[in-house]
């Protein structure tokens, strides 16, 4: 399955994404709410346009998708107000898309005043309330543990072990994990741990890490152009563990870089990604 997050083509509008993804043969899309207009009627018009294509939504990244402020959404500041915004996004997209079990991505954000103790004290309640709300709407929460390079910028929860810790705190089958190759690829015994966690994985993001190291927090490259052994560390362990969902291309970039992927002609970039997706291992047949 050829699946793409809208963050991969950030320079385009949501309408342009739908058109170019359809032309490129994209099968599945991760919707990024920040790319859609504020007007509800305009959003619904775009959803109707999406439904007229072959593309099916497989996850949603709400505009406010963190417990505490992060780089993408510094406001509102208070967790209660952020929870209300997150729930409003779940409400809109659940009604508009009518896709059961759709995962909504959530990250931690930056702990208040860098106080990790307060962060871990406050976060489980947020996630539990979000989980109960998601259950009532027939959808799911996919929590994404980021890498240590994102500490103090987008998260205070990093790595697979801390992600699993939050999963246990949520006490809900409707809460699972986002596995992102960019953030987790250097972790110890990753293959074994991912295979064991595959049943709890709702979303998988793939990209590659530049061989000469990134020039910022968002300098990603197309899989195969970097140094991550994606097949051995991610594709095969997750498939072996029973993950049967798509591998979603999420290629964040920085337009100030001379070779930024966000400056590449979208059709050309999507064609490159399509060739990569053709090599992804298929889900294992049920036993």
C-alpha positions in Angstrom: 0.0 0.0 0.0 1.3 3.4 -1.0 0.6 5.7 2.0 1.6 9.3 2.5 1.3 11.8 5.3 0.4 15.3 4.2 3.4 16.7 6.0 5.5 15.2 3.2 4.2 17.8 0.8 3.9 20.7 3.2 4.2 23.4 0.6 1.0 22.3 -1.0 -2.5 23.1 0.1 -4.9 20.3 1.2 -6.7 20.6 -2.1 -3.5 20.3 -4.1 -2.5 17.2 -2.0 -5.8 15.4 -2.9 -5.3 16.1 -6.6 -1.6 15.2 -6.7 -1.9 12.1 -4.5 -4.7 10.8 -6.6 -2.7 11.4 -9.8 0.3 9.7 -8.2 -1.6 6.5 -7.3 -1.5 7.0 -3.5 -3.7 4.5 -1.8 -3.8 5.9 1.7 -3.4 9.3 3.4 -2.5 10.6 6.8 -4.5 13.7 7.1 -2.8 16.7 8.7 -5.5 19.1 10.0 -3.3 22.1 10.0 -3.3 22.1 6.2 -7.1 22.4 6.0 -9.0 25.7 6.0 -10.7 26.8 9.2 -14.1 26.9 7.6 -16.1 23.8 8.4 -17.9 24.0 5.0 -14.7 24.3 3.1 -13.3 21.3 5.0 -16.3 19.2 4.3 -16.0 20.1 0.6 -12.4 18.8 0.6 -13.5 15.7 2.4 -16.1 15.1 -0.3 -13.5 15.5 -2.9 -11.2 13.0 -1.1 -14.1 10.5 -1.0 -14.4 10.7 -4.8 -10.8 9.4 -5.1 -9.3 5.9 -4.4 -7.5 7.3 -1.4 -8.5 6.2 2.0 -7.6 7.9 5.3 -5.6 5.8 7.6 -4.7 8.3 10.4 -5.2 11.9 11.4 -2.8 14.4 12.9 -5.0 17.1 14.6 -3.8 20.7 14.7 -3.4 20.4 18.5 -1.9 17.0 18.8 0.2 17.2 22.0 -0.6 17.3 25.7 1.5 20.3 26.2 2.7 23.0 23.7 5.0 22.0 20.9 6.5 23.6 17.9 3.5 23.2 15.7 0.9 24.4 18.2 2.2 26.6 21.0 -1.4 27.6 21.9 -3.5 27.0 23.9 -1.2 26.6 26.8 -3.2 24.7 29.3 -3.7 20.9 29.0 -7.5 21.2 29.6 -7.9 23.6 26.7 -5.6 21.5 24.5 -7.7 18.4 25.4 -10.8 20.3 24.3 -9.2 21.2 21.0 -8.1 17.6 20.5 -11.6 16.3 21.2 -13.0 18.8 18.8 -10.7 17.5 16.0 -11.7 13.9 16.8 -15.4 15.0 16.6 -15.1 16.7 13.3 -13.0 14.1 11.5 -14.9 11.1 12.9 -18.2 12.6 11.6 -16.7 13.7 8.3 -14.7 10.6 7.4 -16.9 7.9 8.8 -13.9 5.6 9.2 -14.2 3.2 12.2 -11.1 2.7 14.3 -9.2 5.6 12.7 -6.1 6.5 14.8 -5.6 10.1 15.9 -1.9 10.9 16.6 -0.9 12.3 19.9 2.5 13.4 21.3 3.6 14.7 24.7 4.8 18.3 23.9 7.2 20.1 26.2 6.8 19.6 29.9 5.7 22.7 31.8 8.8 24.7 32.7 10.8 21.6 31.8 9.4 19.9 34.9 9.3 16.2 33.8 7.8 15.1 37.1 4.8 17.4 36.6 4.6 16.3 33.0 4.4 12.6 33.9 2.0 13.4 36.7 -0.5 15.3 34.5 -0.2 13.4 31.2 -1.9 10.1 32.1 -5.1 11.8 33.0 -5.2 13.6 29.7 -4.6 10.4 27.8 -7.2 8.5 29.7 -9.9 11.1 29.1 -8.9 11.3 25.4 -9.0 7.5 25.2 -12.5 7.3 26.7 -13.7 10.0 24.3 -12.1 8.2 21.3 -13.8 4.9 22.4 -17.2 6.7 22.5 -16.6 7.8 18.9 -15.4 4.5 17.7 -11.8 5.7 16.9 -8.4 5.3 18.6 -5.4 7.2 20.0 -1.9 6.6 18.6 0.7 8.0 20.9 4.1 8.8 19.3 7.2 8.6 21.4 9.8 10.9 19.8 13.6 10.7 19.8 15.9 12.3 22.3 16.9 15.0 19.8 13.3 16.4 20.1 13.6 16.8 23.9 12.8 20.4 24.9 11.3 21.1 21.5 8.4 18.7 21.0 8.4 16.2 23.8 9.6 15.0 27.2 8.7 11.4 26.5 11.2 9.7 24.3 12.0 6.2 23.1 10.1 3.0 22.9 10.3 2.1 26.6 8.8 5.4 27.7 6.1 5.1 25.0 5.2 1.6 26.3 5.1 3.1 29.9 2.5 5.6 28.7 0.6 2.8 26.9 0.4 0.9 30.2 -0.8 4.0 32.0 -3.6 4.6 29.5 -5.3 1.4 30.6 -7.2 1.2 27.3 -7.1 -1.0 24.2 -8.0 2.1 22.2 -4.5 3.5 22.8 -1.6 2.3 20.8 1.7 3.5 19.5 3.1 5.4 16.5 6.4 3.9 15.4 8.5 6.5 13.6 11.8 5.4 12.0 13.4 8.8 12.4 13.0 8.8 16.2 13.6 5.2 17.1 16.1 3.7 14.7 19.2 3.8 17.0 17.5 2.1 19.9 18.9 -1.1 21.5 17.5 -4.5 20.4 14.9 -2.6 18.4 14.0 -5.5 16.1 13.1 -7.8 19.0 11.2 -5.1 20.9 9.2 -4.0 17.9 8.2 -7.6 17.0 6.9 -8.0 20.5 5.0 -4.7 20.4 3.5 -5.0 16.9 0.0 -5.8 18.2 0.0 -2.4 19.9 1.2 -0.4 16.9 -1.5 1.7 15.1 0.6 3.9 12.9 4.1 3.6 11.3 6.0 6.6 9.9 9.0 6.0 7.6 11.7 8.2 6.2 15.5 8.1 6.3 18.3 9.8 8.2 21.0 11.7 6.2 24.4 9.9 6.1 26.1 13.2 6.9 23.6 13.9 9.8 20.6 16.3 9.6 21.0 20.1 9.4 18.1 20.7 11.7 15.2 18.9 13.4 13.3 18.4 10.2 15.9 17.4 7.7 14.7 14.0 6.5 15.4 12.1 3.3 13.6 9.5 1.2 14.0 5.9 2.4 17.1 4.4 0.7 18.9 7.8 0.6 20.1 7.6 4.2 21.6 5.3 6.7 18.6 3.6 8.5 18.4 -0.2 7.7 14.6 0.1 7.4 13.9 -3.4 6.2 15.8 -5.1 9.0 14.9 -2.7 11.8 11.3 -1.8 11.0 9.5 -3.5 8.1 10.4 -7.1 8.8 10.0 -7.1 12.7 6.7 -5.3 12.5 5.3 -7.6 9.8 6.7 -10.7 11.7 4.9 -9.4 14.8 1.6 -9.2 13.0 1.4 -5.5 12.1 -0.7 -5.4 8.9 -1.1 -1.6 8.4 0.6 0.7 6.0 4.1 2.2 6.2 3.3 5.9 5.9 5.9 8.2 4.3 6.3 11.2 6.7 9.1 13.4 5.3 9.4 16.6 7.3 11.8 19.0 5.8 12.9 22.7 5.9 12.4 24.9 3.0 15.4 27.0 3.8 17.7 24.1 2.9 18.8 24.2 -0.7 17.8 20.6 -1.3 14.7 20.5 0.8 12.2 17.9 -0.1 9.5 20.5 0.5 11.0 22.4 -2.5 10.9 19.4 -4.8 8.1 19.2 -7.4 5.5 17.2 -5.6 4.7 14.9 -8.5 8.4 14.0 -8.8 8.7 13.3 -5.1 5.6 11.2 -5.0 6.8 9.1 -8.0 10.1 8.4 -6.1 8.1 7.4 -3.0 5.9 5.1 -5.1 8.9 3.2 -6.3 10.1 2.7 -2.7 6.6 1.6 -1.5 6.6 -1.1 -4.2 9.4 -2.8 -2.2 7.5 -2.8 1.2 6.8 -6.3 2.5 3.2 -7.3 2.4 1.3 -8.3 5.6 1.7 -11.9 6.6 -1.2 -14.2 5.9 -3.3 -15.0 9.0 -2.4 -18.3 10.6 
